[in-house]
Amino acid sequence: MINMVEELKALVSIKSEVRIKEDIIIRLNYDKAASAVADLAERAGLDVTVEEVKTDNGDVIPSIIATIPGGEETLALVSHYDVVPASGPWIVDGKKIDPYSPLLIDGKLYGRGAADDKSAIVATISALSELSITGAKLRYKPYVVVTGDEEVGGIGIRSLLDSGYRWDKAVIVDAGADYLTIGASGVVHAWLRVKGRAGHAGYPHLADNPVEKLARLIAELTRTYKPIRYSKLSKLSSPPNSPVPRLW
C-alpha cells in the first residue's frame, strides 16, 4: 500500500521548476521528477510507459502513462510534475520552511507543488493501485497521465496527442475536491503598437499622445469584452456564490 504523505514529500522535494527568462524556457530536474513518478507507478503495480519529446532547444520533456485493466472506454486522469518557481523561506504558522523541504502541519503538507500538482500525481496512482488490488470491476480503463510544461504552455500533453494518444474521457486533476469545472480561461498574447506625434508641453494641442489612445483602447476592450464573455455560458448550473447563473 502506498504511503501517500511520504510519497508526496518525496515528489515535492524535487525542484522541478520551469520559468521563462528573456523568452527562453528554463526547465529544472524534469528527468528526476519523471523518473520518480514512473518508479512510484511501477511500485504501485501499474503498467507504465514513458514517452519523451525533445524541444527546439534540446530539452527533453518526459511524460508518464500508467494504467490498469478496465472497461472498453478509456479515461485519462491528467496531472503534471512541473512547478512555478518558489523563493523561500516561507512562513507557515510562524515557522520558516524551505519550499522544497515539505513540512506536515496539522494534517496539511506545505511545499512547492504540494497542491499544484504533485498531490494529484500521488492520489491518482494510489487510487488505481487500490482499484487493482481490490479487483474492482471498472466501467473505464483508467490512465494516469503525468506530463511536464503545463505551467508554460502544455508541450508535454500536446506531444502525446501529436503522437496519437487518445482517450474517450479526460479529467484534469488540478484543483481541490470542492471544484469541478468543464473548461478553463484561455490566454491571448499580442503586441499592440500605438503611434502618435511628439510635442512640447507648452503646445500640447500640436502633439498626438499615443498613451491617451491606448487608454481609450483598454477602456473599450474592457467595456466590450465582459458582455461577450458572459454570453458564452453552458447549460450547466453554477455552484453557489457564482457570479453567473451557469458555468462558462
N, C-alpha and C positions, 0 to 999 in steps of 0.2 A: 504494500500500500504506500502511496506517495505521501510524504510529509510536505504538505503544500507550503507551509510557512518557511521551512528550511530551504526548499527548492526555490521559492520566490526570493529569499535572501540571496541565494547564490546568483540568480539571474540579475538582480538589482545591483549587485556588487560589480558587475561587468559594465565598464564605462563605454557603452555602445552609442556614443553621441554622433549626431550629424548636424552640421552647421553650414551656412553659406557665407563665404568671405570673398568679397570682390568678385562676385558671380561665379565662384568656384565652390563646388560641394566638397566638403571635407568630412570623411567618414572614419570613425574610430572603432576598432575592435568588432567589426561586423562578423569576421570569421570566428572569433572567440564566442560571441553570443549565439551565433547559429549552431556552432558545434555543441554548445551546452544544451540548446533546445533539442537538437537531434538526439543527443545522448539521453536526455530525460525521457523523450518519447520512446526510445528503444527500451530503456529500463522499465517503462510502464507497460511494455508488451505490445506496442503499436507497430504496424508496418510502416517503415519510414523511407521516404525518398527525399534527396536533397538536389535541388536544381540551382544552377548558377547562371548569372548573366554578367557580362563584362561591359562596363560603361565606356564612354568615349575616352575618358582619361585613364582607363586601365584598371579602375577599381572593380572588385568582384562583389556582387550582391547575392548572397545565398538565400534561398527560400526553402522552407521545410514543409513537406506534405506528409502527414501521418494519418493513418486510418485503421479501422477495424471492420470486420464483416457487418453487413447490414442489409437493408432493403434495396430495391432496384433503383429508386430515386436517390440522388446524391445531395448532400447538404454540406456546404463549406462553412466552417467556423473560423473566421479570418481575424488575425491579430498581427502585431508587429513587434520586433525587438529593438528597433532604433528609438532613441530618445532625444529630446531637445537638450541643449547644453544646460548645465547646472553650475552655479557658483556657490561656494559654501564659505563658512558653515551656515547651516540652517538653525533657526531657533525654534525648538518644539518643546512646549511645556517648560520653558526656561532652560532647556538643555541645548547645548551646541552639538550638532551632528553633522557628519560628512555625508553629503547626498549619496555617496557610493559606499557608505558603511551603514547599511539599513539597520534601523532600530525599531523594536516592537514595544509600543507604549499603549497600555490599556486596550489590547486586542487589535491595534492598528499598526501596520508596518509603514514606516516612514523612510523614503529614499526615492531618488530619481528613477522614474519608470515603474514604481510600485503599483500605481494605478493605471498609468498610460505608457505601456500597455502590457507589462510583463505579468501582471496578475491574471490577465486573460489567457496568456500562454499556459501558465500552470493550471488554471482552472479547467480549461478545455481538455488538456492532456489527461488530467486527473479524472475528469468525467468520462472520457472514452475508456480509460483503463478500468474504472469501476463497472461500466456497462459490459465490457468484455469479460471481466471476472465473474459477474453475476449471470452471464449468458442471456441477457435481456434480448427479447425479440424487437428489432428496431424497424420502424417504418422507412427510415432513410439509412443510407450508407454514409456515415459521418466522416468528414475530413477536417483535421486541424491544419490550417494553412497559416504559416508564420513567415512574414516577409520583412524586408528592410526598405528604407527610404520612404516610409509612409509619411514622415514629417516634412518631406521636401518634394513631394510630387508623385509618389507612388510607383516608381520604376519597378520595384520588386513584384508587386501584384500584376502590373501591366505586362511584365516579361512572361509571367506564367500564362496569361491569356494569349499573348502573341505566340507562345509555344504550343497552343492548342488545348490547354486545360480549360475545362468547362464543368460547372456544377448546376444542378437543377434549381437549387435554392442556396442562398448565402445569408449569413448573419455576420455583421461586422461587430466583433466583441470588443468594444472600445468605449465603455461608459459604465456607470453604476447600474445596479439591478433595477433601480427605480425609473430608468429611462428606456423607452422603446421608440425608435424613430424609423421612418421609411425613406429618409433622404438626408442630405446634409448641404449646408451652404457651400456654394462654389466661389471661386476667386477668379477675377479677370485682371490681368496685369496689362498696363498700357502706359505709353508715354504721351503726354499732351504738350505740345509746343504752342505757346501763345505769343504772338508778336505785337509789338507796339512801336511807338516813336519816342525817343528820348527827348527830354526837355529840361527847362530850368524852373526852379521853384518860383522864381519871380514871374514866369509866364506859363502857368500851368495849363492855360487854355490852348497852348500850342503843342502840348505833349499828348501822347496817347498811351495811357498807363495800362500795360498788359495785366498787372495784378488785379485791377478792377474788373477786367474782362474775365479773368479766371475765377474771381469771387462770384460773378454772376453765373458762370458756368456751373460751379459747385452748387450754388443755391438751386439752380434749375434741375440738376441731376437729383438732388435731394427731394425736391418737390415732386418730380415726375416718377421717380423710381419706386417710392413706397406704395402708391396705389397699384402699380404693376405687380409688385411682389405680393401684396395682399390679395390680388386677384388669382394668383396661382395656388389654389388650395385643393387638397384631395377631398375625398368623400368621407374620410375617417374623422371622427370627433376628436377634438383636442383634449388633453388631460386637464385637470383642474388648474386654475390660475393662469391658463394660457392667454396670450394677448389676442388670439384669433379663435374663431369657433371651430375651425377644422385644421387638421395638420397641413403643413406646406407640402 
